[in-house]
Amino acid sequence: MAQYNEGGEFMKKDSVEHQVYTHIKTAILARKLAPGKQLIENRISNSLKVSRTPIRNALKNLALEGL
């Protein structure tokens, strides 16, 4: 399934945004992130060493998917 950012633009598979999205989604599906656990952008940003914007966009996209 194609992935789009919050602006409706296609996310390239090698983009930072897509990598962050994939990382977080994989962690959720592998139950490394507990259901209902609050995800804090700053902590994720620091651990992945990326800015908060791709984190925020990934979380919004995952929420739209029901994750």
Secondary structure, 3 states (H helix, E strand, C coil): CCCECCCCCECCCCCHHHHHHHHHHHHHHCCCCCCCCCCCHHHHHHHHCCCHHHHHHHHHHHHHCCC
